[in-house]
Amino acid sequence: MARRRSVPLTEVELRLMEIVWAAGPATVAQIVEAIPAEERPAYNTVQTMMKILERKGYVQHRAEGRAFVYKAIVDRDSAARTALSQVVQRFFGGSPRALALNLVEGDHLSQDDLDEIRRTIARAKDEP
């Protein structure tokens, strides 16, 4: 069972996790190669970041020869829930209602988005 993550992913960690989620298990070299050349950090930087992700409980590794192969042990949805929970705590006083109202009252949602939210709420009200 995965350890509980202490904090959500940073931007850099998220970019590395996106690669692991898309590619599946990968070595540091494979992860580095998947980053566009103009944005590519040093191998050692990625290696350090993967160790941090492992300490946070997002990935685990297995040795394959001299290389470590990292695989995600937290899926994208769980990582998103962790990040959203922190946003709710930090910016909305722990109130999901305040977050929802901020989204609905702002210019963030299209009419299609609002219609889908209405349908989702109606379904949730009908569930036992």
Order of alpha helices (4+ residues) and beta strands (2+ residues): alpha-beta-alpha-alpha-beta-beta-alpha-alpha-alpha
